[in-house]
Amino acid sequence: MDDAQTKRRGGWSGWYLLFVVEFVIALWPPFFNRVEPTWIGIPFFYWYQLAAVVVCAVLTAIVYFATDD
């Protein structure tokens, strides 16, 4: 294995901080622990979690493509 491959695999990037944002969005209950407001009859908790899945997938794709060499 040459030095370029070793450096690439062992490096840390600031892009990985987006995973912290994902963690807070999806797993910190004070953000979504409520029923109101509702959207087309769906309580906030449910549509927030569905939106969080989409947002977290987009953020994961951004990190993947930004750090892929």
MMTF fields as JSON, N, C-alpha, C and O atoms, coordinates in Angstrom:
{
  "mmtfVersion": "1.0.0",
  "mmtfProducer": "UNKNOWN",
  "numBonds": 275,
  "numAtoms": 276,
  "numGroups": 69,
  "numChains": 1,
  "numModels": 1,
  "chainsPerModel": [1],
  "groupsPerChain": [69],
  "chainIdList": ["A"],
  "bondAtomList": [4, 2, 8, 6, 12, 10, 16, 14, 20, 18, 24, 22, 28, 26, 32, 30, 36, 34, 40, 38, 44, 42, 48, 46, 52, 50, 56, 54, 60, 58, 64, 62, 68, 66, 72, 70, 76, 74, 80, 78, 84, 82, 88, 86, 92, 90, 96, 94, 100, 98, 104, 102, 108, 106, 112, 110, 116, 114, 120, 118, 124, 122, 128, 126, 132, 130, 136, 134, 140, 138, 144, 142, 148, 146, 152, 150, 156, 154, 160, 158, 164, 162, 168, 166, 172, 170, 176, 174, 180, 178, 184, 182, 188, 186, 192, 190, 196, 194, 200, 198, 204, 202, 208, 206, 212, 210, 216, 214, 220, 218, 224, 222, 228, 226, 232, 230, 236, 234, 240, 238, 244, 242, 248, 246, 252, 250, 256, 254, 260, 258, 264, 262, 268, 266, 272, 270],
  "bondOrderList": [1, 1, 1, 1, 1, 1, 1, 1, 1, 1, 1, 1, 1, 1, 1, 1, 1, 1, 1, 1, 1, 1, 1, 1, 1, 1, 1, 1, 1, 1, 1, 1, 1, 1, 1, 1, 1, 1, 1, 1, 1, 1, 1, 1, 1, 1, 1, 1, 1, 1, 1, 1, 1, 1, 1, 1, 1, 1, 1, 1, 1, 1, 1, 1, 1, 1, 1, 1],
  "groupList": [{"groupName": "MET", "atomNameList": ["N", "CA", "C", "O"], "elementList": ["N", "C", "C", "O"], "formalChargeList": [0, 0, 0, 0], "bondAtomList": [1, 0, 2, 1, 3, 2], "bondOrderList": [1, 1, 2], "singleLetterCode": "M", "chemCompType": "L-PEPTIDE LINKING"}, {"groupName": "ASP", "atomNameList": ["N", "CA", "C", "O"], "elementList": ["N", "C", "C", "O"], "formalChargeList": [0, 0, 0, 0], "bondAtomList": [1, 0, 2, 1, 3, 2], "bondOrderList": [1, 1, 2], "singleLetterCode": "D", "chemCompType": "L-PEPTIDE LINKING"}, {"groupName": "ALA", "atomNameList": ["N", "CA", "C", "O"], "elementList": ["N", "C", "C", "O"], "formalChargeList": [0, 0, 0, 0], "bondAtomList": [1, 0, 2, 1, 3, 2], "bondOrderList": [1, 1, 2], "singleLetterCode": "A", "chemCompType": "L-PEPTIDE LINKING"}, {"groupName": "GLN", "atomNameList": ["N", "CA", "C", "O"], "elementList": ["N", "C", "C", "O"], "formalChargeList": [0, 0, 0, 0], "bondAtomList": [1, 0, 2, 1, 3, 2], "bondOrderList": [1, 1, 2], "singleLetterCode": "Q", "chemCompType": "L-PEPTIDE LINKING"}, {"groupName": "THR", "atomNameList": ["N", "CA", "C", "O"], "elementList": ["N", "C", "C", "O"], "formalChargeList": [0, 0, 0, 0], "bondAtomList": [1, 0, 2, 1, 3, 2], "bondOrderList": [1, 1, 2], "singleLetterCode": "T", "chemCompType": "L-PEPTIDE LINKING"}, {"groupName": "LYS", "atomNameList": ["N", "CA", "C", "O"], "elementList": ["N", "C", "C", "O"], "formalChargeList": [0, 0, 0, 0], "bondAtomList": [1, 0, 2, 1, 3, 2], "bondOrderList": [1, 1, 2], "singleLetterCode": "K", "chemCompType": "L-PEPTIDE LINKING"}, {"groupName": "ARG", "atomNameList": ["N", "CA", "C", "O"], "elementList": ["N", "C", "C", "O"], "formalChargeList": [0, 0, 0, 0], "bondAtomList": [1, 0, 2, 1, 3, 2], "bondOrderList": [1, 1, 2], "singleLetterCode": "R", "chemCompType": "L-PEPTIDE LINKING"}, {"groupName": "GLY", "atomNameList": ["N", "CA", "C", "O"], "elementList": ["N", "C", "C", "O"], "formalChargeList": [0, 0, 0, 0], "bondAtomList": [1, 0, 2, 1, 3, 2], "bondOrderList": [1, 1, 2], "singleLetterCode": "G", "chemCompType": "PEPTIDE LINKING"}, {"groupName": "TRP", "atomNameList": ["N", "CA", "C", "O"], "elementList": ["N", "C", "C", "O"], "formalChargeList": [0, 0, 0, 0], "bondAtomList": [1, 0, 2, 1, 3, 2], "bondOrderList": [1, 1, 2], "singleLetterCode": "W", "chemCompType": "L-PEPTIDE LINKING"}, {"groupName": "SER", "atomNameList": ["N", "CA", "C", "O"], "elementList": ["N", "C", "C", "O"], "formalChargeList": [0, 0, 0, 0], "bondAtomList": [1, 0, 2, 1, 3, 2], "bondOrderList": [1, 1, 2], "singleLetterCode": "S", "chemCompType": "L-PEPTIDE LINKING"}, {"groupName": "TYR", "atomNameList": ["N", "CA", "C", "O"], "elementList": ["N", "C", "C", "O"], "formalChargeList": [0, 0, 0, 0], "bondAtomList": [1, 0, 2, 1, 3, 2], "bondOrderList": [1, 1, 2], "singleLetterCode": "Y", "chemCompType": "L-PEPTIDE LINKING"}, {"groupName": "LEU", "atomNameList": ["N", "CA", "C", "O"], "elementList": ["N", "C", "C", "O"], "formalChargeList": [0, 0, 0, 0], "bondAtomList": [1, 0, 2, 1, 3, 2], "bondOrderList": [1, 1, 2], "singleLetterCode": "L", "chemCompType": "L-PEPTIDE LINKING"}, {"groupName": "PHE", "atomNameList": ["N", "CA", "C", "O"], "elementList": ["N", "C", "C", "O"], "formalChargeList": [0, 0, 0, 0], "bondAtomList": [1, 0, 2, 1, 3, 2], "bondOrderList": [1, 1, 2], "singleLetterCode": "F", "chemCompType": "L-PEPTIDE LINKING"}, {"groupName": "VAL", "atomNameList": ["N", "CA", "C", "O"], "elementList": ["N", "C", "C", "O"], "formalChargeList": [0, 0, 0, 0], "bondAtomList": [1, 0, 2, 1, 3, 2], "bondOrderList": [1, 1, 2], "singleLetterCode": "V", "chemCompType": "L-PEPTIDE LINKING"}, {"groupName": "GLU", "atomNameList": ["N", "CA", "C", "O"], "elementList": ["N", "C", "C", "O"], "formalChargeList": [0, 0, 0, 0], "bondAtomList": [1, 0, 2, 1, 3, 2], "bondOrderList": [1, 1, 2], "singleLetterCode": "E", "chemCompType": "L-PEPTIDE LINKING"}, {"groupName": "ILE", "atomNameList": ["N", "CA", "C", "O"], "elementList": ["N", "C", "C", "O"], "formalChargeList": [0, 0, 0, 0], "bondAtomList": [1, 0, 2, 1, 3, 2], "bondOrderList": [1, 1, 2], "singleLetterCode": "I", "chemCompType": "L-PEPTIDE LINKING"}, {"groupName": "PRO", "atomNameList": ["N", "CA", "C", "O"], "elementList": ["N", "C", "C", "O"], "formalChargeList": [0, 0, 0, 0], "bondAtomList": [1, 0, 2, 1, 3, 2], "bondOrderList": [1, 1, 2], "singleLetterCode": "P", "chemCompType": "L-PEPTIDE LINKING"}, {"groupName": "ASN", "atomNameList": ["N", "CA", "C", "O"], "elementList": ["N", "C", "C", "O"], "formalChargeList": [0, 0, 0, 0], "bondAtomList": [1, 0, 2, 1, 3, 2], "bondOrderList": [1, 1, 2], "singleLetterCode": "N", "chemCompType": "L-PEPTIDE LINKING"}, {"groupName": "CYS", "atomNameList": ["N", "CA", "C", "O"], "elementList": ["N", "C", "C", "O"], "formalChargeList": [0, 0, 0, 0], "bondAtomList": [1, 0, 2, 1, 3, 2], "bondOrderList": [1, 1, 2], "singleLetterCode": "C", "chemCompType": "L-PEPTIDE LINKING"}],
  "groupTypeList": [0, 1, 1, 2, 3, 4, 5, 6, 6, 7, 7, 8, 9, 7, 8, 10, 11, 11, 12, 13, 13, 14, 12, 13, 15, 2, 11, 8, 16, 16, 12, 12, 17, 6, 13, 14, 16, 4, 8, 15, 7, 15, 16, 12, 12, 10, 8, 10, 3, 11, 2, 2, 13, 13, 13, 18, 2, 13, 11, 4, 2, 15, 13, 10, 12, 2, 4, 1, 1],
  "groupIdList": [1, 2, 3, 4, 5, 6, 7, 8, 9, 10, 11, 12, 13, 14, 15, 16, 17, 18, 19, 20, 21, 22, 23, 24, 25, 26, 27, 28, 29, 30, 31, 32, 33, 34, 35, 36, 37, 38, 39, 40, 41, 42, 43, 44, 45, 46, 47, 48, 49, 50, 51, 52, 53, 54, 55, 56, 57, 58, 59, 60, 61, 62, 63, 64, 65, 66, 67, 68, 69],
  "secStructList": [7, 7, 2, 2, 2, 2, 2, 2, 2, 2, 7, 7, 7, 4, 4, 4, 4, 2, 2, 2, 2, 2, 2, 2, 2, 2, 2, 7, 4, 4, 4, 6, 7, 7, 7, 7, 1, 7, 5, 6, 6, 5, 7, 2, 2, 2, 2, 2, 2, 2, 2, 2, 2, 2, 2, 2, 2, 2, 2, 2, 2, 2, 2, 2, 2, 2, 2, 7, 7],
  "xCoordList": [0.852, 0.0, 0.898, 1.828, 0.641, 1.474, 0.977, -0.091, 1.761, 1.456, 0.171, -0.527, -0.15, -1.369, -2.618, -3.554, -2.645, -3.801, -3.895, -4.996, -2.774, -2.778, -3.275, -4.079, -2.816, -3.239, -4.726, -5.415, -5.218, -6.629, -7.517, -8.551, -7.16, -7.996, -7.952, -8.937, -6.847, -6.707, -7.079, -7.042, -7.438, -7.693, -9.056, -9.978, -9.144, -10.401, -10.781, -9.922, -12.058, -12.526, -13.579, -14.325, -13.629, -14.651, -16.055, -17.035, -16.151, -17.464, -18.156, -19.384, -17.39, -17.979, -18.783, -19.563, -18.608, -19.404, -20.883, -21.743, -21.176, -22.588, -23.293, -24.513, -22.536, -23.142, -23.63, -24.599, -22.969, -23.43, -24.768, -25.673, -24.882, -26.156, -27.257, -28.368, -26.951, -27.932, -28.355, -29.538, -27.389, -27.683, -28.641, -29.606, -28.381, -29.233, -30.627, -31.631, -30.687, -31.984, -32.842, -34.033, -32.245, -33.038, -33.216, -34.213, -32.294, -32.313, -32.408, -32.305, -32.597, -32.722, -34.195, -34.748, -34.842, -36.298, -36.875, -38.003, -36.19, -36.838, -37.232, -38.087, -36.63, -37.003, -38.353, -39.065, -38.719, -39.913, -40.903, -41.845, -40.732, -41.593, -42.848, -43.012, -43.717, -44.987, -45.945, -45.537, -47.203, -48.221, -48.528, -48.689, -48.608, -48.937, -47.662, -46.655, -47.624, -48.692, -48.921, -48.022, -50.106, -50.396, -50.322, -50.503, -50.057, -49.995, -50.824, -50.515, -51.85, -52.877, -53.323, -53.489, -53.507, -53.994, -52.927, -53.241, -51.673, -50.588, -49.897, -49.481, -49.771, -49.096, -47.645, -47.005, -47.149, -45.809, -44.74, -43.846, -44.822, -43.806, -43.599, -42.458, -44.669, -44.563, -44.014, -43.115, -44.549, -44.031, -42.642, -41.877, -42.286, -40.914, -39.94, -38.883, -40.281, -39.401, -39.278, -38.194, -40.367, -40.293, -39.412, -38.631, -39.534, -38.688, -37.231, -36.318, -37.012, -35.647, -34.964, -33.761, -35.694, -35.12, -34.603, -33.499, -35.403, -35.0, -33.786, -32.823, -33.844, -32.747, -31.46, -30.392, -31.55, -30.363, -29.796, -28.579, -30.641, -30.153, -29.41, -28.371, -29.927, -29.259, -27.915, -26.918, -27.881, -26.622, -25.599, -24.409, -26.057, -25.148, -24.581, -23.397, -25.406, -24.93, -23.912, -22.92, -24.147, -23.194, -21.845, -20.801, -21.868, -20.616, -19.928, -18.709, -20.684, -20.112, -19.401, -18.246, -20.079, -19.491, -18.372, -17.447, -18.451, -17.408, -16.131, -15.041, -16.248, -15.053, -14.595, -13.553, -15.328, -14.936, -13.824, -13.959, -12.745, -11.617, -11.539, -10.642],
  "yCoordList": [-1.176, 0.0, 1.24, 1.323, 2.173, 3.36, 4.416, 4.27, 5.477, 6.51, 7.275, 7.7, 7.453, 8.186, 7.448, 8.075, 6.132, 5.359, 5.348, 5.433, 5.247, 5.242, 6.576, 6.607, 7.663, 8.989, 9.199, 9.773, 8.752, 8.934, 8.157, 8.674, 6.959, 6.128, 6.575, 6.414, 7.126, 7.482, 8.904, 9.299, 9.694, 11.105, 11.384, 10.572, 12.551, 13.009, 14.283, 15.112, 14.445, 15.604, 16.354, 15.761, 17.643, 18.463, 18.141, 18.48, 17.487, 17.083, 16.126, 16.053, 15.399, 14.432, 15.112, 14.45, 16.39, 17.111, 17.152, 17.37, 16.946, 16.878, 15.681, 15.694, 14.657, 13.525, 13.925, 13.357, 14.893, 15.403, 16.113, 15.978, 16.864, 17.531, 16.489, 16.662, 15.415, 14.339, 13.741, 13.491, 13.514, 12.933, 13.818, 13.326, 15.108, 16.036, 16.106, 16.108, 16.164, 16.245, 15.02, 15.148, 13.841, 12.613, 12.071, 11.404, 12.336, 11.621, 12.483, 11.95, 13.768, 14.594, 14.911, 15.769, 14.243, 14.344, 15.735, 15.969, 16.678, 17.992, 18.673, 19.558, 18.282, 18.873, 18.38, 19.124, 17.143, 16.572, 15.95, 15.292, 16.128, 15.503, 16.356, 16.955, 16.404, 17.13, 16.654, 16.006, 16.98, 16.567, 17.699, 17.46, 18.911, 20.06, 20.668, 20.627, 21.212, 21.389, 20.125, 19.3, 19.993, 18.866, 19.342, 20.524, 18.408, 18.709, 17.65, 16.461, 18.065, 17.225, 16.079, 14.939, 16.419, 15.454, 14.572, 13.727, 14.754, 13.93, 14.72, 15.857, 14.134, 14.838, 15.184, 14.518, 16.223, 16.739, 15.661, 15.591, 14.821, 13.786, 12.944, 12.681, 12.523, 11.63, 12.325, 11.8, 13.504, 14.137, 14.69, 14.803, 15.044, 15.476, 14.316, 14.507, 13.128, 11.972, 11.588, 11.221, 11.668, 11.379, 12.404, 12.041, 13.657, 14.688, 14.5, 14.745, 14.069, 13.845, 12.734, 12.812, 11.715, 10.625, 11.175, 10.84, 12.023, 12.597, 13.526, 13.453, 14.386, 15.328, 14.578, 14.925, 13.559, 12.794, 12.016, 11.867, 11.528, 10.845, 11.816, 11.469, 13.016, 14.022, 14.41, 14.523, 14.614, 14.962, 13.832, 14.087, 12.591, 11.456, 11.404, 11.119, 11.673, 11.697, 12.814, 12.626, 13.967, 15.072, 14.676, 14.919, 14.068, 13.647, 12.572, 12.604, 11.646, 10.575, 11.135, 10.794, 11.99, 12.516, 13.52, 13.647, 14.23, 15.202, 14.528, 15.065, 13.351, 12.682, 11.535, 10.943, 11.199, 10.127, 10.608, 11.634, 9.875, 10.279, 9.482, 9.7],
  "zCoordList": [0.0, 0.0, 0.0, 0.802, -0.861, -0.9, 0.087, 0.682, 0.251, 1.239, 0.927, 1.848, -0.335, -0.707, -0.24, 0.257, -0.391, 0.053, 1.571, 2.115, 2.263, 3.729, 4.261, 5.193, 3.694, 4.139, 3.895, 4.738, 2.777, 2.444, 3.394, 3.817, 3.737, 4.606, 6.053, 6.773, 6.495, 7.902, 8.222, 9.387, 7.22, 7.438, 8.056, 7.989, 8.654, 9.22, 8.496, 8.195, 8.215, 7.473, 8.274, 9.054, 8.076, 8.723, 8.251, 8.915, 7.103, 6.595, 7.551, 7.572, 8.335, 9.257, 10.369, 11.052, 10.554, 11.554, 11.163, 12.016, 9.892, 9.49, 10.127, 10.29, 10.486, 11.189, 12.581, 13.085, 13.202, 14.494, 14.306, 15.13, 13.222, 12.916, 12.731, 13.23, 12.018, 11.83, 13.161, 13.393, 14.025, 15.329, 16.114, 16.699, 16.129, 16.87, 16.244, 16.956, 14.921, 14.235, 14.53, 14.811, 14.467, 14.541, 15.96, 16.237, 16.842, 18.114, 19.364, 20.469, 19.24, 20.437, 20.668, 19.979, 21.614, 21.802, 22.034, 21.601, 22.684, 22.85, 21.544, 21.549, 20.434, 19.151, 18.649, 17.975, 18.964, 18.335, 19.303, 18.86, 20.59, 21.582, 21.811, 22.874, 20.819, 20.933, 19.843, 18.879, 20.011, 19.046, 18.071, 16.875, 18.567, 17.724, 17.184, 17.891, 16.023, 15.063, 14.242, 14.081, 13.74, 12.857, 11.417, 11.125, 10.533, 9.102, 8.394, 8.472, 7.721, 7.086, 7.999, 7.566, 9.261, 10.242, 10.867, 11.705, 10.475, 11.015, 12.131, 11.909, 13.325, 14.421, 14.085, 13.272, 14.719, 14.462, 14.57, 13.727, 15.596, 15.8, 14.548, 14.167, 13.911, 12.765, 11.527, 10.868, 11.203, 9.988, 10.2, 9.241, 11.44, 11.714, 11.49, 10.888, 11.964, 11.788, 10.314, 9.86, 9.574, 8.139, 7.417, 6.537, 7.78, 7.181, 7.608, 6.82, 8.848, 9.331, 8.549, 8.299, 8.162, 7.36, 6.037, 5.609, 5.388, 4.108, 4.289, 3.526, 5.292, 5.541, 5.879, 5.373, 6.725, 7.1, 5.91, 5.8, 5.036, 3.834, 2.926, 2.365, 2.779, 1.958, 2.571, 1.857, 3.892, 4.556, 4.447, 4.262, 4.561, 4.413, 2.993, 2.81, 2.002, 0.62, 0.412, -0.293, 1.016, 0.904, 1.498, 0.893, 2.684, 3.311, 2.46, 2.289, 1.941, 1.13, -0.091, -0.347, -0.844, -2.062, -1.794, -2.597, -0.673, -0.34, 0.118, -0.082, 0.734, 1.261, 0.389, 0.668, -0.65, -1.55, -2.474, -3.141, -2.505, -3.342, -4.601, -5.416]
}
